[in-house]
Amino acid sequence: MDICPKTRWLVATSALYLVAVCRSVAATGCLKQETPQFCSPLIIGHGGASGYVPEHTLGSYALAVTLGADYVEPDLVVTRDHQLIARHENDISATTDVAERAEFAPRRATKTIDGKQVTGWFTEDFTLDEIKSLRARERIPETRPGNARLDGAFQVPTLQEIIDLVKSLQVSQRRVIGVYPEIKHSTYFKRLGLPMEQLVADALHKNGYVGPEAAVFIQSFEIDNLKELRNMTELRLLQLLDSPEMRPADQDQETGITYGEMATRAGLQAVGQYAYAVGPEKSYIIPWDKAGRLLSPTSFVRDAHDAGLKVHPYTFRRENVFLPLQFRSGDAIGDMAGEIRAFLDAGVDGLFTDQPDVAVRLRGPCL
């Protein structure tokens, strides 16, 4: 599926209209906020439908739902005045027009975030009102020039606006749609006096997402904050796994455990003590050879299932630059469906994708 510029624009303007009416629709309580009907695998719109519309915008989330996604996934960061917003990182240099705003030039700074030096503009230095004055931009315009045509079409959304949009779309779609937030840089924000966990739990509870059957997963690359959340909420938790040699930011000076160690059979048993599911980078399940071709599946899915964990790998994208060699084609777009089939055969329970329509066509309707 290739969404033309006109369609992208229609989606953008339609989403803006939906936001205007969603609060009154959401208040009607037309649908309980319970988990979607049985769907296997669950299809999670990564940043929305970010292969077609700039990620973490209301247009992207709206398109993901209309394309059939079961869940939309906002990455959450926090503002100076403790407001939860959706951005891939707290550095908003590449995903907004902040660099062109002269009044914010003095706020450019260099910070150490999870052990890495980053120079840019950071959400924790802005109020929500200031963030709302900015316009969202495509994060990878070289790979997705079509998305970049929508630069400036959207504001940066709050978590509440995303929830309101989802609830309004549930009415028009006549199905339950889930929210799958990721807490970004938990330890970093805690050290700034901006802890996110209680904010996230309170926001979800306030909107009727309560208990393990609610249509919500909360995810993080860190460990301690998920354990904290286990004492704050009964909502389902997912432990993300980055590259094997890397460490969770909260463990670097504590246990020193690596994601690779967490992905062992014993490591997954430990994760199963506090999480409902695990979200591995795809190569934990099916690695690539040196030429970039998919190899045979590992025991990861079996080991995770034995630990009582569901498996939701990330991220499936159709552009050749992201695909294994055997699924690339002569133009910029390859055979993502072929890659997804290999992971379905390996037994995954859900998947994060930038193009949810491709996965929906493969899976078919939910039962």
C-alpha positions, 0 to 999 in steps of 0.5 A: 500500500502506498498512501499518496500525498493527498490521502496523507493530507486528508488523514491529517485534517480529519484527525484535527477534526476528531480532536475537536469532538473527541472529549464529548464523545469519550465522556459518553462511555460508549465502550468499556476500556477492556482489551480488544477482542481475541487478536493474534498477533496483536498489531501495534501501531509504532508511533501510530502509522509512522510509515505514512504520517510523521510519528507521534502525531494525532494524524499518525495515531488516527491513521493507524486505527483506520488501518486496523491497528489494535493498539497505538504506541506513544513514546512518553516524555515529560515537560517542565510543568509535569505534563506527559507528551508524545515524542521519540526522545526528550531532545526535540531538535529533529522532531519539531521546528524548535531550532527555527524559533529564535525565542528558544535559541538560548535553551539549546543545551548539552546534556548527558542522557543515559550515559550519552552526550546530546546537544539540542532542545529538551522537553524538560526545559519547556512548559506544555504551553511552549511545546504546544507552540511548536510544530511536529516534523518527520524524524527520518525525512531522508527515508520518508520524504512523503511524510516530510510533506506533512511537516508543520501539520500537527502539534505535539500531542499530550497523552490525554489528547491521544487517549481522547482520540482513541476513545472517539475512534472506538465509536466510529470503528465500533471496536476497542482500541488499546493504548501502549505507552512507553516511558522514556528515560525514566531514571534521567527524569527522576533525577530531575525531579520529574518522575513519570511512573505515577503520572502515567498510572494516574492518567490511565486510571483516570481514563478508565483503564484499570486492571489486567484486562484493560486495553493497555500495556506500559513498556520501558527499557528500564527495569526498576520503574516497571517494578515500581509500576507493579505496585502502582497499577494492575495494568500489564507491563512489558519489558523492552530489550535493546541490543544484547551488549547494552544495559538498561540505564537504571542498571548500569551502576547497579547490577550491570546486567545486559539485555543479552543476559536478560534474554537468556532462559534464566533472565526471562524467568526473572522478567516474568516475575514482574512483567506480562510481556517482553518486547525484544529487538527482532534479532533476538528471535531471528538473527541476521547473518553477516550478509544481512539475511535472516537465519533460523529462529532461536529459542527465544519465543519458547523460552519466553512462553515458558516464563509466562511472557507474551512476545511482542518484537519491534520494529517492522518497517517496509523500507529496504534499509530496515529489511533483511536482504531476502525481503528487499526489492529494487525500489525503496519499498521491500517485502515486509509481509515476508519478514512478518510471516517468518516471525509469525511462524516463529510464534510471536504474540504481537508486533510493533510496526510502522505500517500496520495495514500490511500486518492486518492484511496478513493476520486477517480479522480478529475473532 
